[in-house]
Amino acid sequence: NKKIKMSSFELKPQTAINPFSKNIDELLFTYPRNRVPPQLEARGVSHSTWMKTYDGVASIYEMSLEASKQMKLHVFIFLPCFLPCMMPKMMKVSSDVHCAWLELVKSQTEIYQKHGINVTLAKEYRSRTTGTGSDRRFRMDLETVGLRFEMSNDPVQTQFPQIPTVQARPVAKDDILTRLEKVNGLYKDGAISYEEYTQLKSRVMAGE
């Protein structure tokens, strides 16, 4: 059987988001908003379609930046109760961002499939710090950073690519929030360790 070669690229920030950034304009993405990437242009994707895609990705980063600003303000004003006071809000922001990515990739799949382009979530490993003092630990988490576009280089292939499996199981936002609140409650009550808490949280966010 002949193997079909695929070309791909990702729309994402070139570096990890800086929590001290003032606005989205400080982020440098892999492709600019004012020009359609040549791979998409060759498939007939219009400039207006590309701008909407770019704005969709940028809006999720704007959501994250705004949340970071509010949390930094809380640190300075309510430092003694930062962790217990902000944990529910941090979990909600994380859930909102997760759901926003799922909704975006679903809408973009529907738009780009008619051009023979497969759209999925772009992911990267990012380092994270947990705990404080002697309990401080570093770990690597696989996080969504943008959108990935895949195009077949086979000129004979004319059928549309299959829709990503992310659509096969829609995630209920309210259900995720409820489960995250339960996990947070277990941790606050001392029923689970911080390591168990982070593992459970990751499983909930993954929809398990």
C-alpha positions as CSV (number, residue, x, y, z in Angstrom):
1,N,0.0,0.0,0.0
2,K,1.2,3.5,-0.8
3,K,1.9,5.7,2.2
4,I,0.5,9.2,2.1
5,K,2.9,11.9,3.1
6,M,1.6,14.6,5.4
7,S,2.9,18.1,5.8
8,S,1.9,20.0,9.0
9,F,2.5,23.2,11.0
10,E,1.3,24.6,14.3
11,L,-0.2,28.0,15.2
12,K,1.1,28.7,18.8
13,P,3.3,31.2,20.7
14,Q,7.0,30.8,19.9
15,T,7.8,30.8,23.6
16,A,5.9,29.8,26.7
17,I,3.4,32.5,28.0
18,N,5.0,34.9,30.4
19,P,2.6,35.5,33.4
20,F,4.0,39.1,33.6
21,S,3.0,40.0,30.1
22,K,0.7,43.0,30.0
23,N,-1.3,42.0,26.9
24,I,-1.6,39.6,24.1
25,D,0.4,41.8,21.7
26,E,3.6,40.8,23.6
27,L,3.2,37.2,22.4
28,L,4.9,36.3,19.1
29,F,3.1,33.5,17.3
30,T,4.5,31.1,14.8
31,Y,2.5,32.7,12.0
32,P,1.2,36.3,11.7
33,R,-2.4,37.3,11.6
34,N,-2.1,39.4,8.5
35,R,-0.9,36.7,6.1
36,V,-2.3,33.2,5.3
37,P,0.3,30.5,5.8
38,P,1.4,29.3,2.4
39,Q,0.3,25.7,3.2
40,L,-3.3,26.9,3.8
41,E,-3.2,29.4,0.9
42,A,-2.4,26.6,-1.5
43,R,-5.6,24.9,-0.3
44,G,-7.8,27.9,-1.0
45,V,-8.1,29.1,2.6
46,S,-9.2,32.8,2.6
47,H,-7.6,35.6,4.7
48,S,-10.8,36.2,6.6
49,T,-10.9,32.5,7.6
50,W,-7.3,32.6,8.8
51,M,-7.9,35.7,10.8
52,K,-10.8,34.2,12.6
53,T,-8.7,31.1,13.4
54,Y,-5.8,33.3,14.7
55,D,-8.2,35.4,16.8
56,G,-9.7,32.2,18.3
57,V,-6.3,31.0,19.5
58,A,-5.3,34.5,20.7
59,S,-8.6,34.9,22.7
60,I,-7.7,31.8,24.8
61,Y,-4.3,33.3,25.6
62,E,-6.0,36.6,26.5
63,M,-8.2,34.6,28.9
64,S,-5.1,33.1,30.6
65,L,-3.3,36.5,30.8
66,E,-6.3,38.2,32.4
67,A,-6.6,35.4,35.0
68,S,-2.8,35.7,35.7
69,K,-3.3,39.5,36.4
70,Q,-6.1,38.9,38.8
71,M,-4.1,36.2,40.7
72,K,-1.0,38.4,41.0
73,L,-3.2,41.2,42.4
74,H,-4.6,38.7,44.9
75,V,-1.1,37.7,46.0
76,F,-0.2,41.2,47.0
77,I,-3.4,42.0,48.8
78,F,-4.3,38.7,50.4
79,L,-0.9,36.9,50.6
80,P,-1.7,34.8,53.8
81,C,-4.7,33.1,52.3
82,F,-3.5,32.9,48.7
83,L,-3.5,29.1,48.2
84,P,-6.8,28.3,49.9
85,C,-8.5,31.4,48.6
86,M,-7.3,31.1,45.0
87,M,-7.4,27.3,44.5
88,P,-11.1,27.2,43.4
89,K,-10.5,30.1,41.0
90,M,-7.4,28.6,39.5
91,M,-9.2,25.3,39.0
92,K,-12.1,27.1,37.3
93,V,-9.8,29.1,35.0
94,S,-8.0,25.8,34.1
95,S,-11.3,24.2,33.3
96,D,-12.5,27.2,31.2
97,V,-9.3,27.2,29.2
98,H,-9.5,23.4,28.6
99,C,-13.1,23.7,27.4
100,A,-12.3,26.7,25.2
101,W,-9.6,24.7,23.4
102,L,-12.0,21.8,22.8
103,E,-14.7,24.1,21.4
104,L,-12.2,25.9,19.2
105,V,-10.7,22.7,17.7
106,K,-14.2,21.4,17.0
107,S,-15.3,24.6,15.1
108,Q,-12.0,24.8,13.2
109,T,-12.3,21.1,12.1
110,E,-15.6,21.8,10.6
111,I,-14.2,24.8,8.7
112,Y,-11.0,23.3,7.4
113,Q,-12.1,19.8,6.5
114,K,-13.6,21.0,3.2
115,H,-10.1,22.1,2.2
116,G,-8.7,18.7,2.9
117,I,-7.0,19.9,6.1
118,N,-7.1,18.1,9.5
119,V,-7.1,20.3,12.6
120,T,-6.1,19.0,16.0
121,L,-4.7,20.4,19.3
122,A,-1.0,21.2,19.4
123,K,0.6,20.0,22.6
124,E,3.9,20.5,24.3
125,Y,5.6,19.5,27.6
126,R,5.9,22.4,30.0
127,S,7.7,22.4,33.4
128,R,5.6,23.1,36.5
129,T,6.5,23.6,40.2
130,T,4.5,22.1,43.0
131,G,4.8,22.4,46.8
132,T,6.9,24.8,48.8
133,G,10.2,24.7,50.7
134,S,11.5,21.2,51.2
135,D,8.4,19.8,49.5
136,R,9.0,21.7,46.3
137,R,9.0,19.5,43.2
138,F,9.3,20.0,39.4
139,R,7.3,18.0,36.9
140,M,6.6,18.1,33.2
141,D,2.9,18.4,32.1
142,L,1.6,17.9,28.5
143,E,-0.4,21.1,27.8
144,T,-2.3,22.4,24.8
145,V,-0.5,25.3,23.3
146,G,-2.3,25.9,20.0
147,L,-3.7,24.3,16.8
148,R,-2.0,21.8,14.5
149,F,-2.8,21.7,10.8
150,E,-2.1,18.6,8.7
151,M,-2.3,18.4,4.9
152,S,-1.9,15.4,2.7
153,N,0.8,15.8,-0.1
154,D,-0.9,13.1,-2.2
155,P,-2.4,14.8,-5.3
156,V,-4.7,11.8,-5.9
157,Q,-6.4,12.0,-2.5
158,T,-9.6,14.0,-2.8
159,Q,-11.6,12.7,0.2
160,F,-11.8,14.8,3.3
161,P,-9.7,13.7,6.3
162,Q,-11.5,12.1,9.2
163,I,-12.7,14.4,12.0
164,P,-10.5,14.3,15.1
165,T,-11.6,11.9,17.9
166,V,-11.9,14.9,20.2
167,Q,-15.4,15.4,18.8
168,A,-16.5,11.8,19.6
169,R,-16.7,12.6,23.3
170,P,-18.0,16.1,24.1
171,V,-16.9,17.4,27.5
172,A,-19.5,18.8,29.8
173,K,-18.1,22.0,31.3
174,D,-20.4,21.8,34.4
175,D,-19.4,18.2,35.0
176,I,-15.7,19.0,35.0
177,L,-16.2,21.9,37.4
178,T,-18.2,19.7,39.8
179,R,-15.5,17.0,39.8
180,L,-12.7,19.5,40.2
181,E,-14.5,21.0,43.2
182,K,-14.8,17.5,44.8
183,V,-11.1,16.9,44.3
184,N,-10.3,20.3,45.8
185,G,-12.5,19.5,48.8
186,L,-10.7,16.2,49.4
187,Y,-7.4,18.0,49.3
188,K,-8.5,20.8,51.7
189,D,-9.9,18.2,54.1
190,G,-6.6,16.4,54.2
191,A,-8.1,13.2,52.7
192,I,-5.5,13.1,49.9
193,S,-1.9,14.3,49.5
194,Y,-0.8,17.1,47.2
195,E,0.7,14.5,44.8
196,E,-2.6,12.6,44.7
197,Y,-4.5,15.9,44.3
198,T,-2.5,16.8,41.2
199,Q,-2.9,13.3,39.7
200,L,-6.7,13.4,40.2
201,K,-6.9,16.9,38.8
202,S,-5.0,15.9,35.6
203,R,-7.3,12.9,35.1
204,V,-10.4,15.1,35.5
205,M,-9.1,17.7,33.0
206,A,-8.3,14.9,30.6
207,G,-12.0,13.8,30.8
208,E,-11.2,10.4,32.4
